[in-house]
Amino acid sequence: MNYLITIIGPTAIGKTSLSIALAQHFGCDIISCDSRQFFKEMSIGTAVPSEEELATAPHHFIQNKSIFENYSVGDFEQDALKKLDELFAKNHIQIMVGGSGLYVDAVLKGFDEFPDIDESVRTEINSKFDELGIEFLQEKLKELDFEFYKKIETENPQTLQNPQRMKRFVEVCIGSGLPYSSFIGRRKNERNFTPIIIGLEADREIMYHRINQRVDLMLEQGLLLEVENLFPHKERNALQTVGYRELFDFFEDKTTFEFAIEQIKQNTRRFAKRQMTWFKRTENATWFDFETDRNEIIKIIEKLTPNNATF
């Protein structure tokens, strides 16, 4: 039996350090499913593990892509499952860690099957988007699948600003004549592992304080220069994210530096709140306070992995 220890929780809660401790204990690798950490041009603003942390255990899917490449959650699902097959051949316990709920779900549960869409539909949507912008896609999805639109607006509002994903939602609605959400949950994907889901949490005030500290640390590490270097490419999908958008506004003289930093902190806190909303729906997750002794967590995991406790 294969087991995938999956560590979830909001940003800045300590998932990386726990994953390293568990990887060292179980002698296994770490699959990163933080969609912001895939891109090699971004490191400070995405809190990529340090070189020292990366050296303590084998990591996969960290800075393995470029912001100039298209890399979807479906691509990640296929790549991660292929890598896990390789890793399970060496050790039937492996670790996955990250704060991107959609990417966690992709590996644990897989995606639903959608119909093929006629190319003429895609062409028409692209033409309308070029003419009318993201607002066209938002209004169209609201019209064609209102419930799904409201779900995104509540749980993952940044998706409404992602042209690639919004185009996909709309093209499925138009091409199939059915709401996008009607295809969700139809398909059962088989997995060759049992997930053991470990959640980390903290009181809201503690979590927000840790987020503020992390943003201050990013600035000390050179976040401003990192964002300035990426400014010419600010339209890339990968850069439509917290910590970058706010400083792009500063470089365009739309805000002051101080206001941009406060916005990063505020938007990161909002992001963490959305992460918790998503993750708290996860079935069969065992939640721990972020300061829980790691040996206690290890004992729980070993009870859930019979005959696999010794490495």
PASEBA-1860 file (N, C-alpha, C; in nm, 3 decimals):
! residues 311
1> MNYLITII> 0.084/-0.121/0.000/0.000/0.000/0.000/0.087/0.125/0.000 ~ 0.059/0.217/-0.091/0.130/0.345/-0.096/0.053/0.451/-0.017 ~ 0.127/0.541/0.046/0.065/0.648/0.123/0.125/0.782/0.080 ~ 0.038/0.880/0.059/0.083/1.015/0.026/0.044/1.108/0.141 ~ 0.144/1.142/0.223/0.123/1.238/0.332/0.107/1.376/0.268 ~ -0.007/1.438/0.287/-0.039/1.563/0.221/-0.058/1.672/0.326 ~ 0.029/1.772/0.322/0.028/1.878/0.423/-0.038/2.002/0.363 ~ -0.147/2.045/0.425/-0.223/2.159/0.376/-0.233/2.267/0.484
9> GPTAIGKT> -0.274/2.384/0.444/-0.290/2.495/0.540/-0.261/2.627/0.472 ~ -0.285/2.737/0.540/-0.267/2.869/0.481/-0.120/2.905/0.466 ~ -0.096/3.010/0.393/0.040/3.059/0.372/0.104/3.100/0.504 ~ 0.235/3.081/0.515/0.315/3.123/0.631/0.283/3.048/0.760 ~ 0.225/2.928/0.750/0.185/2.853/0.870/0.291/2.753/0.914 ~ 0.390/2.724/0.826/0.496/2.630/0.863/0.489/2.496/0.790 ~ 0.422/2.493/0.675/0.409/2.367/0.600/0.544/2.315/0.551 ~ 0.629/2.406/0.505/0.759/2.365/0.451/0.843/2.296/0.557
17> SLSIALAQ> 0.854/2.357/0.674/0.940/2.299/0.779/0.885/2.164/0.825 ~ 0.752/2.151/0.833/0.695/2.021/0.871/0.722/1.917/0.764 ~ 0.709/1.955/0.638/0.732/1.858/0.530/0.875/1.807/0.532 ~ 0.969/1.894/0.562/1.110/1.854/0.568/1.133/1.758/0.685 ~ 1.074/1.790/0.800/1.089/1.704/0.918/1.032/1.564/0.889 ~ 0.918/1.558/0.823/0.856/1.428/0.792/0.936/1.354/0.685 ~ 0.986/1.427/0.586/1.066/1.363/0.481/1.193/1.302/0.538 ~ 1.254/1.371/0.633/1.375/1.316/0.695/1.341/1.194/0.781
25> HFGCDIIS> 1.228/1.198/0.849/1.189/1.084/0.933/1.157/0.961/0.849 ~ 1.079/0.981/0.743/1.034/0.867/0.662/1.128/0.836/0.545 ~ 1.232/0.917/0.528/1.329/0.891/0.422/1.271/0.902/0.283 ~ 1.188/1.003/0.260/1.118/1.012/0.132/1.137/1.150/0.069 ~ 1.071/1.170/-0.046/1.081/1.294/-0.121/0.962/1.384/-0.091 ~ 0.969/1.508/-0.144/0.862/1.606/-0.125/0.815/1.656/-0.261 ~ 0.686/1.641/-0.286/0.622/1.698/-0.404/0.563/1.833/-0.364 ~ 0.604/1.940/-0.429/0.546/2.071/-0.401/0.425/2.092/-0.491
33> CDSRQFFK> 0.314/2.133/-0.430/0.196/2.167/-0.512/0.155/2.311/-0.485 ~ 0.254/2.395/-0.469/0.231/2.539/-0.459/0.247/2.597/-0.599 ~ 0.136/2.634/-0.662/0.140/2.673/-0.803/0.224/2.797/-0.827 ~ 0.247/2.878/-0.724/0.328/2.999/-0.741/0.477/2.967/-0.740 ~ 0.513/2.851/-0.686/0.655/2.817/-0.674/0.708/2.737/-0.794 ~ 0.625/2.713/-0.894/0.670/2.641/-1.013/0.768/2.724/-1.095 ~ 0.761/2.856/-1.085/0.825/2.942/-1.183/0.961/2.993/-1.137 ~ 1.061/2.968/-1.220/1.199/2.994/-1.179/1.233/3.142/-1.171
41> EMSIGTAV> 1.154/3.229/-1.236/1.180/3.372/-1.229/1.131/3.434/-1.099 ~ 1.053/3.358/-1.024/0.992/3.409/-0.899/1.044/3.325/-0.782 ~ 1.095/3.390/-0.680/1.143/3.313/-0.565/1.111/3.381/-0.432 ~ 1.144/3.509/-0.422/1.123/3.580/-0.295/0.974/3.598/-0.268 ~ 0.902/3.650/-0.367/0.760/3.678/-0.349/0.673/3.555/-0.338 ~ 0.727/3.439/-0.374/0.651/3.314/-0.364/0.699/3.228/-0.248 ~ 0.794/3.280/-0.170/0.846/3.208/-0.052/0.898/3.069/-0.086 ~ 0.974/3.061/-0.195/1.037/2.934/-0.231/1.131/2.892/-0.117
49> PSEEELAT> 1.134/2.764/-0.082/1.227/2.720/0.023/1.370/2.763/-0.007 ~ 1.444/2.792/0.098/1.582/2.836/0.081/1.668/2.722/0.029 ~ 1.788/2.755/-0.016/1.882/2.651/-0.064/1.913/2.552/0.048 ~ 1.922/2.604/0.170/1.949/2.515/0.285/1.833/2.418/0.306 ~ 1.710/2.469/0.295/1.592/2.382/0.312/1.584/2.280/0.199 ~ 1.609/2.324/0.076/1.601/2.233/-0.038/1.706/2.122/-0.029 ~ 1.816/2.151/0.039/1.923/2.052/0.050/1.894/1.945/0.155 ~ 1.793/1.968/0.239/1.767/1.873/0.348/1.682/1.754/0.306
57> APHHFIQN> 1.616/1.764/0.190/1.533/1.654/0.140/1.510/1.677/-0.009 ~ 1.494/1.570/-0.087/1.468/1.588/-0.231/1.331/1.654/-0.254 ~ 1.330/1.762/-0.332/1.206/1.835/-0.365/1.179/1.824/-0.515 ~ 1.053/1.827/-0.551/1.012/1.823/-0.691/0.907/1.930/-0.719 ~ 0.910/1.985/-0.841/0.816/2.087/-0.887/0.834/2.221/-0.817 ~ 0.958/2.255/-0.793/0.991/2.388/-0.744/1.082/2.455/-0.847 ~ 1.038/2.569/-0.899/1.110/2.646/-1.000/1.150/2.561/-1.120 ~ 1.058/2.476/-1.162/1.083/2.385/-1.276/1.024/2.437/-1.406
65> KSIFENYS> 0.953/2.551/-1.402/0.892/2.607/-1.522/0.928/2.755/-1.532 ~ 0.899/2.811/-1.649/0.920/2.955/-1.672/0.785/3.025/-1.680 ~ 0.783/3.152/-1.643/0.659/3.230/-1.655/0.618/3.243/-1.802 ~ 0.708/3.214/-1.894/0.677/3.225/-2.036/0.618/3.095/-2.092 ~ 0.606/2.993/-2.008/0.544/2.867/-2.048/0.401/2.862/-1.996 ~ 0.314/2.796/-2.072/0.180/2.767/-2.022/0.187/2.636/-1.944 ~ 0.138/2.639/-1.822/0.142/2.519/-1.738/0.014/2.517/-1.656 ~ -0.074/2.427/-1.691/-0.206/2.422/-1.628/-0.208/2.325/-1.511
73> VGDFEQDA> -0.316/2.332/-1.436/-0.333/2.239/-1.325/-0.347/2.095/-1.378 ~ -0.403/2.080/-1.497/-0.411/1.947/-1.558/-0.274/1.893/-1.594 ~ -0.185/1.981/-1.643/-0.048/1.940/-1.673/0.021/1.894/-1.545 ~ 0.000/1.971/-1.438/0.062/1.935/-1.309/0.010/1.801/-1.260 ~ -0.118/1.777/-1.273/-0.175/1.649/-1.229/-0.102/1.533/-1.296 ~ -0.087/1.541/-1.427/-0.021/1.432/-1.501/0.125/1.417/-1.459 ~ 0.196/1.530/-1.450/0.338/1.526/-1.414/0.359/1.473/-1.272 ~ 0.274/1.518/-1.179/0.288/1.476/-1.039/0.260/1.327/-1.023
81> LKKLDELF> 0.156/1.277/-1.090/0.124/1.134/-1.079/0.235/1.048/-1.138 ~ 0.292/1.093/-1.248/0.404/1.020/-1.309/0.524/1.016/-1.213 ~ 0.554/1.131/-1.153/0.665/1.137/-1.058/0.639/1.050/-0.936 ~ 0.515/1.052/-0.886/0.481/0.970/-0.770/0.498/0.821/-0.800 ~ 0.463/0.779/-0.920/0.484/0.638/-0.957/0.632/0.601/-0.943 ~ 0.719/0.691/-0.988/0.864/0.667/-0.976/0.905/0.660/-0.829 ~ 0.854/0.753/-0.751/0.897/0.762/-0.610/0.842/0.647/-0.527 ~ 0.718/0.605/-0.553/0.660/0.494/-0.477/0.735/0.363/-0.503
89> AKNHIQIM> 0.801/0.353/-0.616/0.880/0.233/-0.645/0.999/0.223/-0.550 ~ 1.041/0.337/-0.493/1.155/0.339/-0.400/1.111/0.340/-0.254 ~ 0.997/0.403/-0.226/0.949/0.418/-0.089/0.798/0.438/-0.094 ~ 0.723/0.352/-0.027/0.578/0.359/-0.039/0.515/0.466/0.051 ~ 0.597/0.551/0.111/0.546/0.673/0.173/0.614/0.791/0.103 ~ 0.533/0.887/0.057/0.585/1.010/-0.001/0.506/1.128/0.056 ~ 0.557/1.248/0.031/0.497/1.368/0.090/0.461/1.467/-0.021 ~ 0.345/1.528/-0.006/0.306/1.641/-0.092/0.271/1.759/-0.001
97> VGGSGLYV> 0.313/1.878/-0.040/0.289/1.995/0.046/0.260/2.116/-0.042 ~ 0.167/2.200/0.005/0.141/2.323/-0.068/0.010/2.386/-0.029 ~ -0.003/2.512/-0.066/-0.122/2.588/-0.029/-0.219/2.611/-0.141 ~ -0.196/2.547/-0.257/-0.285/2.565/-0.372/-0.390/2.453/-0.372 ~ -0.507/2.485/-0.318/-0.609/2.383/-0.298/-0.649/2.309/-0.423 ~ -0.660/2.381/-0.535/-0.699/2.318/-0.660/-0.595/2.215/-0.704 ~ -0.469/2.245/-0.682/-0.361/2.155/-0.723/-0.352/2.034/-0.631 ~ -0.381/2.054/-0.504/-0.389/1.941/-0.411/-0.500/1.846/-0.456
105> DAVLKGFD> -0.617/1.903/-0.484/-0.731/1.821/-0.527/-0.701/1.748/-0.657 ~ -0.627/1.813/-0.747/-0.595/1.750/-0.876/-0.520/1.619/-0.856 ~ -0.424/1.619/-0.763/-0.345/1.498/-0.739/-0.425/1.396/-0.660 ~ -0.496/1.441/-0.558/-0.567/1.347/-0.471/-0.690/1.288/-0.538 ~ -0.762/1.369/-0.616/-0.891/1.325/-0.669/-0.900/1.327/-0.821 ~ -0.817/1.407/-0.885/-0.822/1.416/-1.031/-0.928/1.512/-1.079 ~ -0.931/1.529/-1.209/-1.024/1.623/-1.269/-1.135/1.552/-1.342 ~ -1.240/1.626/-1.362/-1.355/1.574/-1.434/-1.328/1.577/-1.584
113> EFPDIDES> -1.406/1.498/-1.655/-1.392/1.489/-1.800/-1.488/1.586/-1.866 ~ -1.434/1.667/-1.959/-1.514/1.767/-2.027/-1.522/1.735/-2.176 ~ -1.627/1.779/-2.242/-1.643/1.749/-2.385/-1.542/1.825/-2.470 ~ -1.515/1.770/-2.589/-1.433/1.843/-2.686/-1.510/1.966/-2.734 ~ -1.438/2.075/-2.749/-1.502/2.200/-2.790/-1.457/2.236/-2.931 ~ -1.554/2.272/-3.015/-1.524/2.311/-3.152/-1.431/2.433/-3.154 ~ -1.333/2.429/-3.242/-1.232/2.535/-3.247/-1.295/2.672/-3.277 ~ -1.408/2.672/-3.350/-1.473/2.799/-3.383/-1.524/2.870/-3.258
121> VRTEINSK> -1.565/2.791/-3.157/-1.611/2.849/-3.030/-1.494/2.919/-2.961 ~ -1.382/2.851/-2.959/-1.262/2.906/-2.894/-1.217/3.034/-2.964 ~ -1.220/3.032/-3.097/-1.179/3.149/-3.175/-1.268/3.269/-3.146 ~ -1.399/3.243/-3.139/-1.495/3.351/-3.112/-1.474/3.409/-2.972 ~ -1.450/3.323/-2.874/-1.427/3.370/-2.737/-1.298/3.453/-2.729 ~ -1.192/3.407/-2.796/-1.066/3.482/-2.798/-1.086/3.619/-2.862 ~ -1.164/3.624/-2.968/-1.190/3.749/-3.037/-1.266/3.847/-2.947 ~ -1.367/3.795/-2.878/-1.445/3.879/-2.786/-1.360/3.927/-2.669
129> FDELGIEF> -1.272/3.839/-2.621/-1.184/3.877/-2.510/-1.089/3.988/-2.553 ~ -1.032/3.975/-2.673/-0.940/4.078/-2.723/-1.011/4.212/-2.736 ~ -1.141/4.208/-2.769/-1.217/4.330/-2.790/-1.268/4.390/-2.659 ~ -1.317/4.303/-2.570/-1.390/4.352/-2.452/-1.320/4.326/-2.318 ~ -1.216/4.241/-2.320/-1.140/4.218/-2.198/-1.201/4.114/-2.105 ~ -1.144/4.105/-1.985/-1.183/4.002/-1.888/-1.329/4.019/-1.844 ~ -1.380/4.142/-1.851/-1.519/4.166/-1.810/-1.618/4.087/-1.895 ~ -1.585/4.070/-2.024/-1.672/3.989/-2.111/-1.683/3.847/-2.058
137> LQEKLKEL> -1.569/3.787/-2.021/-1.568/3.649/-1.972/-1.643/3.639/-1.840 ~ -1.624/3.736/-1.754/-1.692/3.734/-1.624/-1.844/3.741/-1.641 ~ -1.890/3.832/-1.724/-2.034/3.847/-1.745/-2.093/3.725/-1.814 ~ -2.018/3.667/-1.906/-2.067/3.550/-1.979/-2.081/3.430/-1.886 ~ -1.981/3.410/-1.800/-1.989/3.299/-1.705/-2.104/3.321/-1.607 ~ -2.120/3.444/-1.563/-2.230/3.475/-1.472/-2.365/3.443/-1.537 ~ -2.373/3.470/-1.667/-2.497/3.444/-1.742/-2.520/3.294/-1.763 ~ -2.413/3.220/-1.794/-2.428/3.079/-1.836/-2.420/2.980/-1.721
145> DFEFYKKI> -2.353/3.018/-1.611/-2.341/2.926/-1.497/-2.329/3.010/-1.370 ~ -2.441/3.069/-1.331/-2.441/3.167/-1.221/-2.391/3.106/-1.090 ~ -2.435/2.983/-1.059/-2.395/2.919/-0.933/-2.244/2.898/-0.928 ~ -2.186/2.855/-1.039/-2.041/2.833/-1.044/-1.968/2.966/-1.031 ~ -2.021/3.069/-1.097/-1.961/3.202/-1.087/-1.958/3.249/-0.941 ~ -2.070/3.234/-0.870/-2.076/3.278/-0.731/-1.982/3.196/-0.642 ~ -1.966/3.069/-0.674/-1.874/2.983/-0.597/-1.730/3.033/-0.612 ~ -1.691/3.066/-0.735/-1.556/3.119/-0.758/-1.540/3.253/-0.687
153> ETENPQTL> -1.641/3.338/-0.701/-1.635/3.471/-0.641/-1.615/3.464/-0.491 ~ -1.675/3.364/-0.427/-1.667/3.349/-0.283/-1.538/3.281/-0.239 ~ -1.498/3.174/-0.309/-1.390/3.087/-0.263/-1.255/3.116/-0.327 ~ -1.254/3.166/-0.449/-1.127/3.180/-0.520/-1.135/3.298/-0.617 ~ -1.163/3.419/-0.568/-1.194/3.530/-0.658/-1.084/3.568/-0.756 ~ -0.958/3.536/-0.725/-0.851/3.569/-0.819/-0.868/3.495/-0.951 ~ -0.940/3.381/-0.949/-0.965/3.306/-1.071/-1.045/3.388/-1.171 ~ -1.130/3.476/-1.123/-1.210/3.561/-1.211/-1.123/3.657/-1.292
161> QNPQRMKR> -0.998/3.676/-1.249/-0.904/3.763/-1.321/-0.807/3.685/-1.409 ~ -0.825/3.553/-1.415/-0.734/3.467/-1.491/-0.795/3.438/-1.628 ~ -0.748/3.504/-1.734/-0.810/3.488/-1.867/-0.810/3.343/-1.916 ~ -0.701/3.271/-1.893/-0.690/3.135/-1.943/-0.801/3.046/-1.886 ~ -0.820/3.053/-1.756/-0.920/2.968/-1.693/-1.062/3.016/-1.722 ~ -1.081/3.147/-1.726/-1.215/3.200/-1.755/-1.257/3.164/-1.897 ~ -1.164/3.170/-1.991/-1.196/3.128/-2.128/-1.241/2.983/-2.131 ~ -1.173/2.900/-2.054/-1.207/2.757/-2.050/-1.348/2.737/-1.996
169> FVEVCIGS> -1.381/2.804/-1.887/-1.516/2.790/-1.829/-1.622/2.828/-1.933 ~ -1.600/2.942/-2.000/-1.700/2.994/-2.093/-1.711/2.906/-2.217 ~ -1.597/2.858/-2.267/-1.602/2.776/-2.388/-1.674/2.644/-2.364 ~ -1.659/2.588/-2.244/-1.731/2.464/-2.212/-1.881/2.492/-2.207 ~ -1.919/2.602/-2.144/-2.062/2.637/-2.136/-2.121/2.654/-2.276 ~ -2.053/2.731/-2.360/-2.105/2.760/-2.494/-2.097/2.636/-2.583 ~ -1.982/2.568/-2.581/-1.962/2.454/-2.671/-2.050/2.335/-2.640 ~ -2.082/2.315/-2.512/-2.163/2.199/-2.473/-2.311/2.233/-2.459
177> GLPYSSFI> -2.340/2.363/-2.441/-2.477/2.403/-2.415/-2.522/2.373/-2.273 ~ -2.426/2.338/-2.187/-2.455/2.303/-2.048/-2.367/2.385/-1.954 ~ -2.410/2.405/-1.830/-2.323/2.476/-1.735/-2.192/2.401/-1.713 ~ -2.085/2.475/-1.695/-1.955/2.413/-1.666/-1.966/2.322/-1.544 ~ -2.036/2.368/-1.442/-2.046/2.294/-1.316/-2.117/2.160/-1.332 ~ -2.194/2.141/-1.441/-2.266/2.015/-1.459/-2.172/1.898/-1.488 ~ -2.047/1.929/-1.526/-1.950/1.824/-1.555/-1.864/1.788/-1.433 ~ -1.877/1.867/-1.327/-1.794/1.845/-1.208/-1.851/1.730/-1.126
185> GRRKNERN> -1.764/1.636/-1.089/-1.804/1.526/-1.003/-1.856/1.403/-1.074 ~ -1.856/1.406/-1.208/-1.907/1.290/-1.282/-1.809/1.173/-1.284 ~ -1.681/1.208/-1.291/-1.579/1.106/-1.315/-1.509/1.067/-1.186 ~ -1.489/0.938/-1.167/-1.414/0.887/-1.053/-1.275/0.846/-1.101 ~ -1.173/0.913/-1.047/-1.036/0.883/-1.087/-0.971/0.788/-0.987 ~ -0.910/0.683/-1.039/-0.843/0.586/-0.954/-0.704/0.636/-0.917 ~ -0.665/0.613/-0.793/-0.531/0.648/-0.746/-0.467/0.525/-0.682 ~ -0.336/0.513/-0.697/-0.266/0.396/-0.642/-0.203/0.428/-0.506
193> FTPIIIGL> -0.263/0.524/-0.435/-0.213/0.559/-0.302/-0.330/0.599/-0.213 ~ -0.306/0.592/-0.084/-0.401/0.640/0.015/-0.349/0.772/0.070 ~ -0.427/0.879/0.061/-0.380/1.006/0.117/-0.393/1.011/0.269 ~ -0.293/1.067/0.334/-0.300/1.098/0.477/-0.286/1.250/0.485 ~ -0.397/1.316/0.516/-0.401/1.462/0.504/-0.381/1.527/0.639 ~ -0.276/1.607/0.648/-0.239/1.678/0.771/-0.260/1.827/0.749 ~ -0.347/1.888/0.828/-0.370/2.031/0.817/-0.305/2.107/0.931 ~ -0.247/2.222/0.899/-0.189/2.310/1.001/-0.273/2.437/1.010
201> EADREIMY> -0.299/2.481/1.133/-0.379/2.602/1.151/-0.329/2.678/1.274 ~ -0.378/2.801/1.286/-0.345/2.886/1.401/-0.460/2.983/1.421 ~ -0.466/3.042/1.540/-0.564/3.148/1.563/-0.542/3.258/1.460 ~ -0.650/3.324/1.424/-0.643/3.423/1.316/-0.538/3.531/1.343 ~ -0.534/3.583/1.465/-0.440/3.691/1.495/-0.295/3.644/1.480 ~ -0.269/3.521/1.523/-0.134/3.465/1.509/-0.100/3.449/1.362 ~ -0.194/3.395/1.286/-0.173/3.372/1.143/-0.145/3.505/1.072 ~ -0.222/3.608/1.104/-0.204/3.737/1.039/-0.071/3.800/1.077
209> HRINQRVD> -0.030/3.781/1.202/0.100/3.834/1.246/0.213/3.765/1.170 ~ 0.202/3.634/1.151/0.306/3.560/1.078/0.313/3.607/0.932 ~ 0.197/3.635/0.875/0.194/3.684/0.736/0.263/3.820/0.727 ~ 0.232/3.910/0.818/0.296/4.043/0.817/0.447/4.031/0.831 ~ 0.491/3.942/0.919/0.635/3.919/0.938/0.699/3.866/0.810 ~ 0.628/3.774/0.743/0.685/3.716/0.621/0.700/3.823/0.513 ~ 0.602/3.911/0.499/0.613/4.017/0.398/0.731/4.108/0.429 ~ 0.749/4.143/0.556/0.864/4.226/0.594/0.996/4.155/0.561
217> LMLEQGLL> 1.000/4.025/0.584/1.121/3.947/0.554/1.147/3.944/0.403 ~ 1.042/3.930/0.324/1.056/3.930/0.178/1.118/4.061/0.130 ~ 1.076/4.170/0.190/1.131/4.300/0.152/1.280/4.308/0.186 ~ 1.316/4.255/0.302/1.458/4.252/0.341/1.539/4.166/0.245 ~ 1.477/4.061/0.192/1.548/3.968/0.103/1.558/4.019/-0.040 ~ 1.488/4.129/-0.072/1.501/4.187/-0.206/1.379/4.174/-0.295 ~ 1.260/4.168/-0.236/1.137/4.154/-0.315/1.121/4.268/-0.416 ~ 1.153/4.389/-0.375/1.133/4.505/-0.462/1.212/4.490/-0.592
225> LEVENLFP> 1.337/4.446/-0.582/1.421/4.428/-0.701/1.368/4.313/-0.787 ~ 1.324/4.206/-0.723/1.270/4.093/-0.797/1.150/4.137/-0.882 ~ 1.060/4.213/-0.821/0.941/4.258/-0.893/0.978/4.359/-1.002 ~ 1.074/4.446/-0.973/1.117/4.544/-1.074/1.172/4.473/-1.198 ~ 1.247/4.366/-1.178/1.303/4.291/-1.291/1.194/4.223/-1.373 ~ 1.082/4.190/-1.307/0.972/4.122/-1.376/0.870/4.220/-1.434 ~ 0.885/4.348/-1.404/0.786/4.448/-1.445/0.759/4.448/-1.596 ~ 0.861/4.430/-1.682/0.832/4.428/-1.826/0.739/4.313/-1.869
233> HKERNALQ> 0.725/4.214/-1.784/0.644/4.097/-1.819/0.518/4.089/-1.732 ~ 0.474/4.202/-1.681/0.367/4.204/-1.580/0.235/4.148/-1.629 ~ 0.218/4.131/-1.760/0.093/4.077/-1.812/0.088/3.924/-1.809 ~ 0.200/3.861/-1.779/0.202/3.713/-1.779/0.110/3.661/-1.669 ~ 0.040/3.550/-1.701/-0.056/3.493/-1.605/0.007/3.463/-1.470 ~ 0.130/3.409/-1.473/0.195/3.368/-1.349/0.218/3.485/-1.254 ~ 0.222/3.606/-1.309/0.251/3.724/-1.227/0.126/3.795/-1.176 ~ 0.009/3.740/-1.208/-0.116/3.799/-1.158/-0.144/3.746/-1.018
241> TVGYRELF> -0.055/3.777/-0.927/-0.063/3.717/-0.794/-0.018/3.815/-0.687 ~ -0.058/3.786/-0.564/-0.028/3.873/-0.451/0.124/3.890/-0.434 ~ 0.165/4.012/-0.406/0.306/4.040/-0.386/0.372/4.097/-0.509 ~ 0.312/4.074/-0.623/0.364/4.124/-0.750/0.272/4.232/-0.807 ~ 0.142/4.203/-0.811/0.047/4.301/-0.865/0.057/4.435/-0.792 ~ 0.065/4.429/-0.660/0.065/4.552/-0.581/0.189/4.638/-0.610 ~ 0.303/4.573/-0.627/0.426/4.647/-0.655/0.432/4.691/-0.801 ~ 0.368/4.619/-0.890/0.356/4.668/-1.029/0.283/4.802/-1.029
249> DFFEDKTT> 0.178/4.813/-0.947/0.106/4.941/-0.936/0.198/5.051/-0.886 ~ 0.286/5.018/-0.792/0.382/5.116/-0.741/0.476/5.161/-0.852 ~ 0.526/5.067/-0.931/0.618/5.103/-1.039/0.549/5.182/-1.150 ~ 0.416/5.171/-1.156/0.341/5.251/-1.254/0.293/5.383/-1.194 ~ 0.342/5.413/-1.072/0.306/5.538/-1.001/0.157/5.548/-0.971 ~ 0.093/5.433/-0.955/-0.049/5.432/-0.919/-0.068/5.440/-0.767 ~ 0.034/5.398/-0.692/0.026/5.399/-0.546/0.162/5.438/-0.489 ~ 0.165/5.468/-0.360/0.292/5.488/-0.291/0.349/5.353/-0.253
257> FEFAIEQI> 0.477/5.352/-0.219/0.542/5.228/-0.176/0.477/5.176/-0.048 ~ 0.452/5.266/0.046/0.395/5.225/0.174/0.256/5.162/0.155 ~ 0.177/5.223/0.067/0.043/5.170/0.041/0.053/5.033/-0.025 ~ 0.146/5.017/-0.118/0.164/4.888/-0.186/0.197/4.777/-0.086 ~ 0.283/4.807/0.009/0.321/4.706/0.109/0.202/4.670/0.197 ~ 0.126/4.771/0.238/0.007/4.742/0.319/-0.093/4.658/0.240 ~ -0.102/4.684/0.109/-0.192/4.606/0.024/-0.146/4.461/0.013 ~ -0.014/4.441/0.003/0.038/4.304/-0.002/0.000/4.229/0.125
265> KQNTRRFA> 0.019/4.294/0.238/-0.014/4.228/0.366/-0.164/4.200/0.374 ~ -0.244/4.297/0.338/-0.389/4.280/0.346/-0.437/4.171/0.250 ~ -0.387/4.173/0.126/-0.429/4.074/0.027/-0.379/3.934/0.061 ~ -0.263/3.926/0.124/-0.212/3.795/0.167/-0.298/3.740/0.280 ~ -0.341/3.827/0.369/-0.431/3.783/0.477/-0.563/3.732/0.419 ~ -0.614/3.804/0.320/-0.738/3.759/0.255/-0.718/3.626/0.185 ~ -0.602/3.612/0.121/-0.569/3.487/0.052/-0.564/3.371/0.152 ~ -0.504/3.393/0.267/-0.495/3.290/0.371/-0.635/3.249/0.419
273> KRQMTWFK> -0.721/3.348/0.431/-0.859/3.319/0.474/-0.930/3.231/0.371 ~ -0.910/3.261/0.243/-0.970/3.178/0.137/-0.911/3.038/0.136 ~ -0.780/3.030/0.160/-0.717/2.898/0.168/-0.783/2.813/0.276 ~ -0.804/2.871/0.392/-0.865/2.796/0.502/-1.008/2.756/0.469 ~ -1.081/2.842/0.403/-1.218/2.807/0.362/-1.216/2.685/0.271 ~ -1.123/2.684/0.176/-1.109/2.572/0.083/-1.067/2.445/0.158 ~ -0.961/2.455/0.235/-0.903/2.335/0.298/-0.992/2.276/0.406 ~ -1.071/2.360/0.474/-1.156/2.308/0.580/-1.267/2.217/0.525
281> RTENATWF> -1.288/2.221/0.395/-1.385/2.131/0.332/-1.323/1.994/0.302 ~ -1.192/1.982/0.317/-1.122/1.859/0.281/-1.165/1.744/0.372 ~ -1.208/1.635/0.310/-1.253/1.519/0.386/-1.133/1.445/0.446 ~ -1.153/1.388/0.564/-1.055/1.301/0.630/-0.922/1.371/0.661 ~ -0.926/1.502/0.679/-0.805/1.574/0.719/-0.794/1.575/0.871 ~ -0.672/1.559/0.921/-0.644/1.570/1.064/-0.575/1.703/1.087 ~ -0.635/1.788/1.169/-0.584/1.924/1.188/-0.503/1.936/1.317 ~ -0.394/2.012/1.307/-0.305/2.036/1.420/-0.277/2.185/1.432
289> DFETDRNE> -0.258/2.231/1.555/-0.205/2.365/1.574/-0.063/2.368/1.517 ~ -0.024/2.481/1.458/0.105/2.489/1.390/0.224/2.466/1.484 ~ 0.203/2.478/1.614/0.312/2.458/1.709/0.314/2.317/1.768 ~ 0.227/2.230/1.720/0.222/2.093/1.771/0.358/2.025/1.753 ~ 0.402/1.952/1.854/0.528/1.879/1.847/0.525/1.782/1.729 ~ 0.630/1.784/1.649/0.632/1.701/1.529/0.627/1.552/1.560 ~ 0.682/1.513/1.674/0.678/1.371/1.711/0.535/1.324/1.731 ~ 0.450/1.414/1.778/0.309/1.380/1.794/0.243/1.357/1.658
297> IIKIIEKL> 0.277/1.442/1.563/0.223/1.426/1.427/0.274/1.297/1.365 ~ 0.402/1.268/1.386/0.461/1.145/1.332/0.391/1.022/1.389 ~ 0.362/1.024/1.517/0.293/0.910/1.580/0.156/0.886/1.517 ~ 0.084/0.994/1.491/-0.048/0.982/1.427/-0.032/0.921/1.288 ~ 0.066/0.968/1.213/0.087/0.917/1.077/0.124/0.770/1.081 ~ 0.209/0.731/1.175/0.251/0.591/1.183/0.135/0.499/1.217 ~ 0.039/0.547/1.294/-0.081/0.467/1.322/-0.164/0.446/1.196 ~ -0.156/0.543/1.105/-0.234/0.536/0.981/-0.162/0.462/0.869
305> TPNNATF> -0.036/0.425/0.894/0.041/0.353/0.792/0.088/0.220/0.852 ~ -0.002/0.125/0.872/0.035/-0.002/0.934/0.146/-0.073/0.856 ~ 0.238/-0.131/0.934/0.350/-0.206/0.878/0.450/-0.119/0.803 ~ 0.438/0.013/0.818/0.528/0.102/0.746/0.597/0.200/0.839 ~ 0.595/0.172/0.966/0.642/0.272/1.062/0.793/0.277/1.074 ~ 0.862/0.176/1.031/1.007/0.172/1.049/1.077/0.192/0.916 ~ 1.172/0.286/0.912/1.247/0.314/0.788/1.395/0.324/0.819
END
